């Protein structure tokens, strides 16, 4: 009886094993079948350095899609667009790394051989090219009856290239070109068969008619402050955002006779290329509160951004575009500040790389918003001559010796006589602890502002001082971890961390001044 029982157990085990093996085989076959029918993700197959959506998001707007041949389906058009932009991306990657990886997936044989020859030549010469495109404006011209061929003209493609020789940047180029493109559907993917640059009139976006005179006049009369709420400095639009606090603070500033606030939009915190709608809504409500108190707002973009890599440009453009388009019609908006103290990144990122990024952002923001002036918040007067022709007014910061300010300002004014100059940041810390040698207290801060405001009032220099409050905590990401820097940064306010007025308040109160 026991033997018979053991035999039954063995038989059951064999049957169950047989069924399990067959189930696994069927599952494997179905997975392969599903994979072959849906198509593999070529970004995964190619092992590209980064997914395209993380590094390359150019703006692509079809001018029209009515063409000869069969009508274009929306789903097909989206697939063509995706594969076309992917072709640009893998070609840029190939020219950067001098490798053929991915080219065969997006180009047919005849055109890929041309690309391979360029790669081989660059590799032999120790040359690599880092490139991107910003804008595409295709017009569909033909879609074949069998749905396997399209022809379109991509007009006004704005592209940028940085040429490196033995890893040293030797040249930067900006071009606007148009291309005649033919794509074929092969193996479920659209590949470029021909792409030829053609001669057509180019829409030069550098020639932008702006209507900013009225705003420039307002800026020339700015009396204001760089603003953070006292309990959420450098994280104004996070979980601690409280519009009632903002409203009370703006009420104080209005009663002081001030008319301008400068606020900051952190790039990563706002979602980079995909802007966080909730934080954008908080930003809008901040401007609403400013408007309710007759305050104008300078919005500083790209706070805590420091990459500038040309492959990152399309992402930064998408970020800026969402914010600019959301705020450009707001009555409280006074101006755009592209970046706070970008010159501090000259050494680590390369001066020419940073300037090229800034110049393009100035240009594109003016294209999106023709009614508000654009500036850059330079960390000192000496560097503020950079891109002075491109910006609408020149902004600089000053934390050096007060006795040298007037001479420094006059020198900058003589270098840029035709632009309004704004002292966008300045101030004095009242910290008098061990890390400042027990020097510089609230009285010294008050004396500083008394002297500085006398100069600014006499010379009619627009200003925004740093800042409204003392802060109990300052993130290490702002000034680093060194205590003598972090502790000083906590005490620049004219109100202490409890909201009580310090002696410097008197010199910054313009409610009874004639200016």
VEXDREN-2710 file (C-alpha; in Angstrom, 1 decimal):
% VEXDREN-2710
k/r/px/py/pz
1/UNK/0.0/0.0/0.0
2/UNK/2.9/2.3/0.9
3/UNK/4.6/1.6/-2.4
4/UNK/1.4/2.3/-4.4
5/UNK/1.1/5.6/-2.5
6/UNK/4.7/6.5/-3.4
7/UNK/4.1/5.7/-7.1
8/UNK/1.1/8.0/-7.2
9/UNK/3.1/10.8/-5.7
10/UNK/5.9/10.4/-8.3
11/UNK/3.3/10.3/-11.1
12/UNK/1.6/13.5/-9.8
13/UNK/5.0/15.2/-9.6
14/UNK/5.9/14.2/-13.2
15/UNK/2.5/15.4/-14.5
16/UNK/2.8/18.7/-12.6
17/UNK/6.4/19.2/-13.8
18/UNK/5.2/18.5/-17.4
19/UNK/2.4/21.1/-17.1
20/UNK/4.7/23.7/-15.6
21/UNK/7.3/23.3/-18.3
22/UNK/4.7/23.6/-21.0
23/UNK/3.2/26.7/-19.4
24/UNK/6.7/28.3/-19.3
25/UNK/7.2/27.5/-23.0
26/UNK/3.8/28.9/-23.9
27/UNK/4.5/32.1/-21.9
28/UNK/7.9/32.5/-23.6
29/UNK/6.4/32.1/-27.1
30/UNK/3.6/34.6/-26.3
31/UNK/6.2/37.1/-25.0
32/UNK/8.3/36.8/-28.1
33/UNK/5.2/37.1/-30.3
34/UNK/4.1/40.1/-28.4
35/UNK/7.5/41.7/-28.6
36/UNK/7.8/41.1/-32.4
37/UNK/4.3/42.6/-32.9
38/UNK/4.7/45.7/-30.8
39/UNK/8.3/46.5/-31.8
40/UNK/11.2/46.9/-29.5
41/UNK/12.1/50.2/-27.9
42/UNK/15.0/51.3/-30.0
43/UNK/16.3/53.6/-27.3
44/UNK/16.8/50.4/-25.1
45/UNK/18.3/48.4/-28.0
46/UNK/20.7/51.1/-28.8
47/UNK/21.8/51.7/-25.2
48/UNK/21.9/55.4/-25.9
49/UNK/23.7/57.6/-23.4
50/UNK/20.4/59.1/-22.2
51/UNK/16.7/58.6/-23.3
52/UNK/15.8/61.2/-25.9
53/UNK/13.0/62.7/-23.7
54/UNK/15.6/63.5/-21.0
55/UNK/18.0/65.4/-23.2
56/UNK/16.3/66.4/-26.5
57/UNK/12.9/68.1/-26.7
58/UNK/13.0/70.6/-29.6
59/UNK/9.8/72.4/-30.5
60/UNK/8.2/71.0/-33.6
61/UNK/5.1/72.6/-35.2
62/UNK/3.6/71.3/-38.4
63/UNK/2.7/74.2/-40.6
64/UNK/0.1/72.1/-42.5
65/UNK/-0.4/68.5/-43.2
66/UNK/-2.6/68.6/-46.3
67/UNK/-0.6/67.1/-49.1
68/UNK/-0.7/65.2/-52.3
69/UNK/-1.6/61.5/-52.0
70/UNK/-3.6/59.9/-49.3
71/UNK/-4.8/61.9/-46.2
72/UNK/-2.4/61.8/-43.3
73/UNK/-3.6/60.0/-40.1
74/UNK/-2.9/61.7/-36.8
75/UNK/-1.3/58.6/-35.3
76/UNK/1.0/58.2/-38.3
77/UNK/2.0/61.8/-38.2
78/UNK/3.0/61.5/-34.5
79/UNK/5.1/58.4/-35.4
80/UNK/6.8/60.2/-38.2
81/UNK/7.6/63.1/-35.9
82/UNK/8.9/60.9/-33.2
83/UNK/11.2/59.0/-35.6
84/UNK/12.3/62.1/-37.4
85/UNK/13.4/63.8/-34.1
86/UNK/15.0/60.6/-33.0
87/UNK/17.0/60.6/-36.2
88/UNK/18.4/64.1/-35.3
89/UNK/19.1/62.9/-31.8
90/UNK/21.1/59.8/-32.8
91/UNK/23.0/61.7/-35.4
92/UNK/24.0/64.3/-32.8
93/UNK/25.1/61.5/-30.5
94/UNK/27.1/59.8/-33.3
95/UNK/28.9/63.1/-34.1
96/UNK/29.7/63.7/-30.5
97/UNK/31.0/60.2/-29.7
98/UNK/32.2/59.4/-33.3
99/UNK/30.4/56.1/-33.2
100/UNK/27.9/54.6/-35.7
101/UNK/25.6/53.3/-33.0
102/UNK/21.9/53.9/-33.8
103/UNK/22.4/55.4/-37.3
104/UNK/21.2/52.3/-39.1
105/UNK/17.9/52.4/-37.2
106/UNK/16.9/55.9/-38.4
107/UNK/18.6/56.3/-41.8
108/UNK/18.5/54.1/-44.9
109/UNK/21.7/52.8/-46.4
110/UNK/22.6/55.6/-48.9
111/UNK/22.4/58.4/-46.3
112/UNK/24.0/56.4/-43.5
113/UNK/27.1/55.9/-45.6
114/UNK/27.5/59.7/-45.8
115/UNK/27.2/59.9/-42.0
116/UNK/29.7/57.2/-41.5
117/UNK/32.2/59.0/-43.7
118/UNK/31.9/62.1/-41.6
119/UNK/32.3/60.1/-38.4
120/UNK/35.5/58.5/-39.8
121/UNK/36.9/61.8/-40.9
122/UNK/36.2/63.5/-37.5
123/UNK/37.7/60.5/-35.6
124/UNK/40.8/60.7/-37.8
125/UNK/41.2/64.4/-37.1
126/UNK/40.5/64.2/-33.3
127/UNK/37.4/66.2/-33.8
128/UNK/33.9/65.8/-32.3
129/UNK/30.8/67.9/-32.6
130/UNK/28.2/68.5/-29.9
131/UNK/25.0/69.7/-31.5
132/UNK/21.3/70.2/-31.0
133/UNK/18.3/71.7/-32.8
134/UNK/15.8/74.0/-31.2
135/UNK/12.9/74.5/-33.6
136/UNK/11.4/72.6/-36.5
137/UNK/8.6/73.8/-38.8
138/UNK/7.7/71.0/-41.3
139/UNK/5.2/71.2/-44.1
140/UNK/3.9/67.9/-45.4
141/UNK/4.0/67.7/-49.2
142/UNK/3.4/64.1/-50.1
143/UNK/2.1/60.9/-48.5
144/UNK/2.1/57.9/-50.7
145/UNK/-1.0/55.8/-51.3
146/UNK/0.5/52.7/-49.7
147/UNK/1.4/54.7/-46.6
148/UNK/5.1/53.9/-46.8
149/UNK/6.7/57.2/-48.0
150/UNK/6.4/60.8/-46.9
151/UNK/8.0/64.0/-48.2
152/UNK/8.1/67.2/-46.2
153/UNK/10.1/70.5/-46.0
154/UNK/11.4/71.4/-42.5
155/UNK/11.8/75.2/-42.5
156/UNK/13.7/77.5/-40.2
157/UNK/15.5/74.7/-38.3
158/UNK/17.5/76.6/-35.6
159/UNK/20.6/74.5/-34.8
160/UNK/23.7/74.9/-32.6
161/UNK/27.1/73.2/-32.8
162/UNK/30.1/73.2/-30.6
163/UNK/33.2/71.9/-32.3
164/UNK/35.9/70.3/-30.2
165/UNK/39.5/69.5/-31.3
166/UNK/41.2/67.0/-28.9
167/UNK/38.4/67.7/-26.4
168/UNK/39.0/71.5/-26.5
169/UNK/36.3/73.8/-27.7
170/UNK/37.5/75.6/-30.8
171/UNK/34.3/76.9/-32.4
172/UNK/30.6/77.6/-31.8
173/UNK/28.0/78.0/-34.5
174/UNK/24.4/79.0/-34.7
175/UNK/22.6/78.3/-38.0
176/UNK/19.1/78.5/-39.4
177/UNK/18.4/76.2/-42.3
178/UNK/15.6/74.5/-44.2
179/UNK/15.6/70.8/-45.3
180/UNK/13.8/68.8/-47.9
181/UNK/13.2/65.4/-46.3
182/UNK/12.0/62.0/-47.6
183/UNK/11.3/59.2/-45.1
184/UNK/10.4/55.5/-45.8
185/UNK/8.5/53.1/-43.6
186/UNK/10.7/50.0/-43.0
187/UNK/10.2/47.3/-40.5
188/UNK/7.6/49.4/-38.7
189/UNK/9.9/52.5/-38.4
190/UNK/10.2/55.6/-40.4
191/UNK/13.8/56.1/-41.7
192/UNK/15.3/59.1/-43.4
193/UNK/16.0/58.3/-47.1
194/UNK/17.0/61.8/-48.2
195/UNK/17.6/65.0/-46.3
196/UNK/19.0/67.9/-48.3
197/UNK/19.5/71.5/-47.2
198/UNK/17.7/73.9/-49.5
199/UNK/17.8/77.6/-50.1
200/UNK/14.8/79.4/-48.8
201/UNK/14.1/82.7/-47.1
202/UNK/14.9/82.4/-43.4
203/UNK/12.8/83.9/-40.6
204/UNK/15.4/85.5/-38.4
205/UNK/14.1/85.6/-34.9
206/UNK/16.9/87.9/-33.8
207/UNK/14.9/90.7/-35.4
208/UNK/12.0/91.0/-32.9
209/UNK/9.9/94.1/-32.6
210/UNK/9.5/94.6/-28.9
211/UNK/7.2/97.1/-27.1
212/UNK/9.0/97.5/-23.9
213/UNK/9.6/101.2/-23.6
214/UNK/6.9/101.7/-21.0
215/UNK/8.3/98.8/-18.8
216/UNK/11.8/100.1/-19.1
217/UNK/10.6/103.5/-17.8
218/UNK/9.0/101.7/-14.8
219/UNK/12.3/99.8/-14.2
220/UNK/14.2/103.0/-14.2
221/UNK/12.1/104.0/-11.1
222/UNK/12.3/100.7/-9.3
223/UNK/12.6/100.7/-5.5
224/UNK/12.4/97.2/-4.3
225/UNK/13.6/94.0/-2.6
226/UNK/14.7/90.5/-3.4
227/UNK/12.0/88.5/-1.7
228/UNK/11.6/85.3/0.1
229/UNK/9.2/84.5/3.0
230/UNK/11.0/84.3/6.3
231/UNK/10.1/80.6/6.9
232/UNK/10.7/79.2/3.5
233/UNK/13.8/80.9/1.9
234/UNK/15.0/79.3/-1.3
235/UNK/12.0/77.1/-1.2
236/UNK/9.2/79.6/-1.6
237/UNK/6.9/77.5/-3.7
238/UNK/7.2/74.2/-1.8
239/UNK/4.9/72.6/0.8
240/UNK/5.2/75.6/3.1
241/UNK/3.9/78.1/0.6
242/UNK/1.3/80.3/2.2
243/UNK/-0.3/83.1/0.2
244/UNK/-1.6/84.8/3.3
245/UNK/2.0/85.3/4.5
246/UNK/2.9/86.6/1.1
247/UNK/0.0/89.0/1.2
248/UNK/1.1/90.4/4.6
249/UNK/4.7/90.8/3.5
250/UNK/3.6/92.6/0.3
251/UNK/1.4/94.8/2.4
252/UNK/4.5/95.8/4.4
253/UNK/6.5/96.5/1.3
254/UNK/3.7/98.6/-0.2
255/UNK/3.3/100.7/3.0
256/UNK/7.1/101.3/2.8
257/UNK/6.7/103.0/-0.5
258/UNK/8.5/100.2/-2.4
259/UNK/7.2/99.2/-5.9
260/UNK/9.1/96.2/-7.0
261/UNK/9.9/92.6/-5.9
262/UNK/12.3/90.1/-7.4
263/UNK/11.4/86.5/-7.0
264/UNK/13.2/83.3/-8.1
265/UNK/12.0/80.1/-9.9
266/UNK/14.2/77.1/-9.2
267/UNK/14.7/75.0/-12.3
268/UNK/14.7/71.4/-10.9
269/UNK/12.2/72.1/-8.1
270/UNK/9.8/73.4/-10.8
271/UNK/10.1/70.2/-12.8
272/UNK/12.7/71.1/-15.4
273/UNK/11.3/70.4/-18.9
274/UNK/7.9/69.5/-17.5
275/UNK/6.9/72.3/-15.2
276/UNK/4.9/71.4/-12.1
277/UNK/1.5/72.8/-12.5
278/UNK/0.9/73.2/-8.8
279/UNK/4.0/75.2/-8.3
280/UNK/3.2/77.3/-11.4
281/UNK/-0.2/78.0/-9.8
282/UNK/1.6/79.2/-6.6
283/UNK/3.8/81.5/-8.7
284/UNK/0.7/82.9/-10.4
285/UNK/-0.9/83.5/-7.0
286/UNK/2.2/85.3/-5.9
287/UNK/1.9/87.7/-8.8
288/UNK/-1.8/88.1/-7.9
289/UNK/-0.8/89.3/-4.5
290/UNK/1.8/91.6/-5.9
291/UNK/-0.8/93.2/-8.2
292/UNK/-3.2/93.6/-5.2
293/UNK/-0.5/95.7/-3.5
294/UNK/0.6/97.7/-6.6
295/UNK/3.9/95.9/-6.7
296/UNK/5.6/94.9/-9.9
297/UNK/7.5/91.6/-10.2
298/UNK/10.8/90.7/-11.8
299/UNK/10.8/86.9/-12.3
300/UNK/14.2/85.3/-12.2
301/UNK/14.3/82.0/-14.1
302/UNK/16.7/79.1/-13.8
303/UNK/17.6/79.4/-10.2
304/UNK/20.0/76.6/-9.1
305/UNK/20.6/75.6/-12.7
306/UNK/24.2/75.2/-13.8
307/UNK/24.6/72.7/-16.6
308/UNK/24.5/74.8/-19.9
309/UNK/25.4/71.7/-21.9
310/UNK/24.2/72.2/-25.5
311/UNK/22.4/68.9/-25.3
312/UNK/20.3/70.3/-22.4
313/UNK/19.2/73.4/-24.3
314/UNK/15.9/72.1/-25.6
315/UNK/14.9/71.1/-22.1
316/UNK/15.7/74.5/-20.7
317/UNK/13.7/76.1/-23.5
318/UNK/10.6/74.0/-22.8
319/UNK/10.9/74.9/-19.1
320/UNK/11.2/78.7/-19.8
321/UNK/8.4/78.5/-22.5
322/UNK/5.9/77.1/-20.1
323/UNK/6.6/79.8/-17.4
324/UNK/6.8/82.7/-19.9
325/UNK/3.6/81.7/-21.7
326/UNK/1.8/81.3/-18.4
327/UNK/2.8/84.7/-17.0
328/UNK/3.4/87.0/-19.9
329/UNK/-0.1/88.6/-19.7
330/UNK/-0.1/89.1/-16.0
331/UNK/-0.4/92.8/-15.0
332/UNK/2.1/92.5/-12.2
333/UNK/4.9/91.2/-14.4
334/UNK/7.6/93.8/-14.9
335/UNK/10.5/91.9/-16.5
336/UNK/12.3/88.6/-17.0
337/UNK/15.7/87.9/-15.5
338/UNK/17.2/84.9/-17.3
339/UNK/19.6/83.7/-14.6
340/UNK/21.0/84.8/-11.3
341/UNK/24.8/85.3/-11.3
342/UNK/25.6/83.0/-14.2
343/UNK/29.1/84.4/-14.4
344/UNK/29.9/82.4/-11.2
345/UNK/29.8/79.3/-13.5
346/UNK/32.3/80.7/-16.1
347/UNK/35.2/78.8/-14.6
348/UNK/33.5/75.5/-14.1
349/UNK/31.4/75.4/-17.3
350/UNK/33.3/77.6/-19.6
351/UNK/32.6/81.3/-20.3
352/UNK/31.7/80.9/-24.0
353/UNK/29.4/77.9/-23.2
354/UNK/27.5/79.9/-20.5
355/UNK/27.3/83.0/-22.7
356/UNK/26.0/81.1/-25.7
357/UNK/23.2/79.6/-23.5
358/UNK/22.3/83.0/-22.1
359/UNK/22.2/84.7/-25.5
360/UNK/19.9/82.1/-26.9
361/UNK/17.5/82.2/-23.9
362/UNK/17.4/86.1/-24.1
363/UNK/16.5/85.8/-27.8
364/UNK/13.8/83.1/-27.4
365/UNK/12.1/84.7/-24.3
366/UNK/11.8/87.9/-26.3
367/UNK/10.2/85.9/-29.1
368/UNK/7.6/84.5/-26.7
369/UNK/7.0/87.7/-24.9
370/UNK/7.5/91.0/-26.9
371/UNK/6.0/93.2/-24.2
372/UNK/8.4/92.7/-21.2
373/UNK/12.1/93.5/-21.1
374/UNK/14.7/90.9/-20.4
375/UNK/17.9/91.1/-18.3
376/UNK/20.6/88.9/-16.7
377/UNK/21.5/89.2/-13.0
378/UNK/25.3/89.5/-13.1
379/UNK/27.2/89.0/-9.8
380/UNK/29.3/92.2/-10.1
381/UNK/29.5/95.4/-12.2
382/UNK/32.7/94.4/-14.0
383/UNK/31.1/91.4/-15.8
384/UNK/27.8/93.2/-16.5
385/UNK/29.1/94.5/-19.9
386/UNK/28.6/90.9/-21.2
387/UNK/25.6/90.6/-23.6
388/UNK/24.7/94.2/-22.8
389/UNK/23.5/94.7/-26.4
390/UNK/21.2/91.7/-26.2
391/UNK/19.4/92.5/-22.9
392/UNK/16.9/95.4/-22.5
393/UNK/18.4/96.7/-19.3
394/UNK/21.6/95.8/-17.4
395/UNK/21.4/94.3/-13.9
396/UNK/24.4/93.9/-11.5
397/UNK/25.0/93.0/-7.9
398/UNK/27.3/94.8/-5.5
399/UNK/28.6/93.5/-2.2
400/UNK/32.0/95.2/-2.2
401/UNK/33.3/98.3/-0.4
402/UNK/30.6/101.0/-0.2
403/UNK/33.3/103.7/-0.7
404/UNK/34.0/102.3/-4.2
405/UNK/30.4/102.0/-5.4
406/UNK/29.9/105.4/-7.1
407/UNK/33.2/105.1/-9.1
408/UNK/32.4/101.5/-10.1
409/UNK/28.9/102.5/-11.2
410/UNK/30.1/105.5/-13.2
411/UNK/32.6/103.2/-15.0
412/UNK/29.9/100.8/-15.9
413/UNK/27.6/103.6/-17.0
414/UNK/30.3/105.0/-19.3
415/UNK/30.7/101.5/-20.9
416/UNK/27.0/101.1/-21.4
417/UNK/25.6/104.6/-21.8
418/UNK/22.4/103.7/-23.7
419/UNK/20.9/101.2/-21.2
420/UNK/19.2/101.5/-17.9
421/UNK/21.4/100.1/-15.1
422/UNK/19.8/98.4/-12.1
423/UNK/21.5/97.6/-8.8
424/UNK/19.7/94.3/-8.6
425/UNK/21.3/93.0/-5.4
426/UNK/23.2/94.7/-2.6
427/UNK/23.1/94.6/1.2
428/UNK/24.9/94.3/4.5
429/UNK/24.8/91.4/7.0
430/UNK/24.2/92.4/10.6
431/UNK/25.8/89.2/11.9
432/UNK/28.3/90.0/14.5
433/UNK/29.2/86.6/15.9
434/UNK/32.5/84.7/16.1
435/UNK/32.5/83.8/12.4
436/UNK/32.6/87.5/11.5
437/UNK/35.2/88.5/14.2
438/UNK/32.4/90.1/16.3
439/UNK/32.2/92.9/13.7
440/UNK/29.3/94.2/11.7
441/UNK/26.1/94.6/13.8
442/UNK/22.7/96.1/13.3
443/UNK/24.0/99.6/13.7
444/UNK/26.6/99.0/11.0
445/UNK/23.9/97.6/8.7
446/UNK/21.8/100.8/9.3
447/UNK/24.8/103.0/8.6
448/UNK/25.5/101.1/5.4
449/UNK/21.9/101.6/4.1
450/UNK/21.9/105.2/5.2
451/UNK/24.9/105.9/3.0
452/UNK/24.0/103.7/0.1
453/UNK/20.4/105.0/-0.2
454/UNK/21.7/108.5/-0.2
455/UNK/23.8/107.7/-3.2
456/UNK/21.1/105.8/-5.0
457/UNK/18.5/108.6/-4.3
458/UNK/20.8/111.3/-5.5
459/UNK/21.8/109.5/-8.7
460/UNK/18.4/108.1/-9.3
461/UNK/19.7/104.6/-9.6
462/UNK/17.0/101.9/-9.5
463/UNK/17.6/99.3/-6.8
464/UNK/16.5/96.0/-5.2
465/UNK/18.2/95.3/-1.9
466/UNK/18.8/91.9/-0.3
467/UNK/16.6/91.1/1.6
468/UNK/13.4/91.5/3.6
469/UNK/14.0/89.0/6.5
470/UNK/16.7/87.5/8.5
471/UNK/16.5/83.7/8.1
472/UNK/16.9/81.1/10.8
473/UNK/18.2/78.5/8.3
474/UNK/20.1/78.8/5.0
475/UNK/20.5/75.7/2.8
476/UNK/24.1/74.6/2.2
477/UNK/23.2/74.5/-1.5
478/UNK/23.0/78.3/-1.4
479/UNK/26.3/79.3/0.2
480/UNK/28.0/76.0/1.0
481/UNK/28.7/74.5/4.4
482/UNK/31.4/77.0/5.6
483/UNK/30.0/78.6/8.8
484/UNK/31.5/82.0/8.2
485/UNK/29.5/82.2/4.9
486/UNK/26.3/80.5/6.1
487/UNK/26.0/82.5/9.3
488/UNK/26.5/85.9/7.6
489/UNK/23.8/85.0/5.0
490/UNK/21.2/84.7/7.7
491/UNK/21.3/88.3/8.7
492/UNK/20.7/90.5/5.6
493/UNK/17.1/91.4/6.4
494/UNK/15.7/94.7/7.5
495/UNK/13.3/92.6/9.6
496/UNK/14.7/90.0/12.0
497/UNK/13.5/86.4/12.0
498/UNK/10.7/87.3/14.3
499/UNK/9.5/90.0/11.9
500/UNK/10.6/92.9/14.1
501/UNK/12.1/96.0/12.4
502/UNK/15.9/96.4/12.6
503/UNK/17.5/99.9/12.6
504/UNK/18.1/99.6/8.8
505/UNK/14.3/99.8/8.3
506/UNK/14.4/103.6/8.6
507/UNK/16.6/104.1/5.6
508/UNK/14.6/101.6/3.4
509/UNK/11.3/103.1/4.3
510/UNK/10.3/105.3/1.3
511/UNK/6.7/106.0/2.4
512/UNK/7.6/109.6/3.3
513/UNK/10.6/110.2/1.0
514/UNK/10.5/112.3/-2.1
515/UNK/12.4/110.4/-4.7
END
